[in-house]
Each structure stands twice: as C-alpha cells, then as structure tokens.
Amino acid sequence: MRDWFTKDFGWKLFSVFLAVAIWLTVHKIRGESVGQTAPFAGNVTYGDLPIQIVSASADVRNFHVMPSTVEVTVNGPAEVMAKLQADQVRAIVNLTGIQPDRNLLRPVDISAPPGVTLVSINPPEVAVTIPKKQ
C-alpha cells in the first residue's frame, strides 16, 4: 500500500497542481463572465407602431388590416435599449398563401434587433380584409 502512494510521486504531485490550476482558471473566467452581464433596462413600449403587410409578389391587391397599428413592449440590455429606435422594431403580418375572398384574423409578428426581447403585443392578432381579384 505504501508503494502505491510513493511510486511516481512527482507525477502525482504535478497532476494535482495542474488540476488546481485548471480549476482556478475556469473559476476566474466564469466569475468574470457572470459579473459582466449587462443589466436589463426596464420595459420600453412603442405605441402606434404601423403594421407592415407581407404578401406574394404576384398578389398586388390592396389588403386592409384592422387595426392598422399595434402597441409593442420590448426589453433588453441597457446599452442596446439606449440605442434602440422605434423604426428598428417592426410589426409584420404575413399574408402569403391565404384564400382570396375571406376575412380572417392573422397573428402579428415582431422583428427586432438582436438582444431585444419581445414582452407583449397589443393586439396580438389583426383582422384582414382581402378584396377579390379582378
């Protein structure tokens, strides 16, 4: 049993030293990354954001959405929210592949810059009036 502890003692001591050094390095890096997370700013609300309609390029009808604007609340890191402008947040209704003579509800999708998180959309759906092709 004694031989088990003393045989290659130098290599065993070096291994313990290397394991401690790796652990301290990882612990320091994780501590720095946790400490560097940006604080989140409060919620920012953009009211009367116009809805943009996306449809097939061959479909040139004049679609109508009701309501034509939505209220969007977003959140994100303080440095991102300080630079965020209302025109960088877009409300989109996708009308590709829908039936031509139906009135329907469609969900509103929000496009925002990276780092910006959607909190809420009011209303989440809009009524779409689709005129018939002539």
C-alpha positions in Angstrom: 0.0 0.0 0.0 2.9 2.4 0.8 4.3 1.8 -2.6 1.0 2.9 -4.2 1.4 6.4 -2.6 5.2 6.8 -3.2 5.6 5.4 -6.7 5.7 8.2 -9.3 5.1 10.8 -6.5 6.5 13.6 -8.7 3.9 12.9 -11.5 1.1 12.6 -8.9 2.1 15.9 -7.3 2.3 17.6 -10.8 -1.2 16.2 -11.7 -2.7 17.7 -8.6 -1.0 21.1 -9.2 -2.3 21.1 -12.8 -5.8 20.2 -11.8 -5.9 23.0 -9.2 -4.5 25.5 -11.8 -7.2 24.5 -14.3 -9.9 24.7 -11.7 -8.8 28.2 -10.6 -8.6 29.4 -14.3 -12.1 28.2 -15.1 -13.5 29.6 -11.8 -12.0 33.0 -12.6 -13.3 33.0 -16.2 -16.8 32.0 -15.1 -16.8 34.7 -12.3 -15.8 37.4 -14.8 -18.5 36.4 -17.4 -21.2 36.4 -14.7 -20.1 39.8 -13.5 -20.1 41.2 -17.0 -23.7 40.5 -17.9 -25.4 43.8 -18.8 -28.2 44.9 -16.6 -31.6 44.9 -18.3 -33.3 48.2 -18.8 -37.0 48.5 -17.9 -39.7 47.7 -20.5 -40.0 50.1 -23.4 -43.4 50.4 -25.1 -43.9 51.7 -28.6 -47.5 52.7 -29.3 -49.0 53.2 -32.7 -46.4 51.0 -34.5 -47.6 50.7 -38.1 -48.3 47.1 -39.4 -46.4 46.1 -42.5 -48.0 43.6 -44.8 -46.0 40.8 -46.5 -47.7 39.1 -49.4 -46.7 37.2 -52.6 -45.1 39.4 -55.2 -47.7 38.4 -57.8 -50.5 39.5 -55.4 -51.0 43.2 -55.9 -54.3 43.6 -54.1 -54.9 46.4 -51.6 -55.2 44.5 -48.3 -56.7 46.2 -45.3 -55.8 45.4 -41.7 -57.8 46.5 -38.7 -56.4 48.0 -36.5 -53.6 49.4 -38.6 -51.2 49.9 -35.7 -50.2 47.9 -32.6 -48.6 48.6 -29.3 -45.3 46.6 -28.7 -43.4 46.3 -25.4 -39.8 45.2 -25.6 -36.9 44.7 -23.1 -33.2 44.2 -23.4 -29.7 45.1 -22.1 -29.4 48.7 -21.1 -26.8 49.5 -23.8 -29.0 48.0 -26.5 -32.1 49.7 -25.3 -30.4 53.1 -25.1 -29.7 52.9 -28.9 -33.0 51.4 -29.9 -35.2 53.5 -32.2 -38.9 52.9 -32.9 -38.2 52.3 -36.6 -36.0 49.3 -35.6 -39.0 47.4 -34.2 -41.3 46.3 -37.0 -44.8 44.7 -36.8 -45.4 42.4 -39.7 -48.5 40.4 -40.9 -47.7 37.6 -43.3 -50.4 37.2 -46.0 -48.7 34.8 -48.3 -50.8 31.8 -49.3 -54.1 32.9 -47.9 -57.5 32.4 -49.5 -58.6 35.4 -51.7 -62.2 36.1 -50.6 -62.2 35.6 -46.8 -61.9 37.9 -43.9 -59.7 36.4 -41.3 -57.5 37.0 -38.2 -53.8 36.9 -38.7 -51.1 36.9 -36.0 -48.7 39.9 -35.8 -45.0 39.0 -35.9 -42.4 41.4 -34.4 -39.0 41.9 -35.9 -36.5 43.5 -33.5 -32.6 43.8 -33.4 -30.5 41.2 -31.7 -30.6 41.4 -27.9 -34.1 42.9 -27.8 -36.7 40.6 -26.3 -40.4 40.9 -27.0 -42.6 41.3 -23.9 -46.0 41.9 -25.3 -48.1 42.8 -28.4 -51.4 44.5 -28.2 -53.4 43.3 -30.1 -51.7 40.0 -30.9 -53.9 39.4 -34.0 -55.4 41.8 -36.6 -58.4 41.4 -38.8 -57.5 41.2 -42.5 -59.9 42.2 -45.3 -59.0 40.7 -48.6 -60.5 42.2 -51.7 -61.3 39.8 -54.6 -59.0 39.7 -57.6 -60.5 41.5 -60.6 
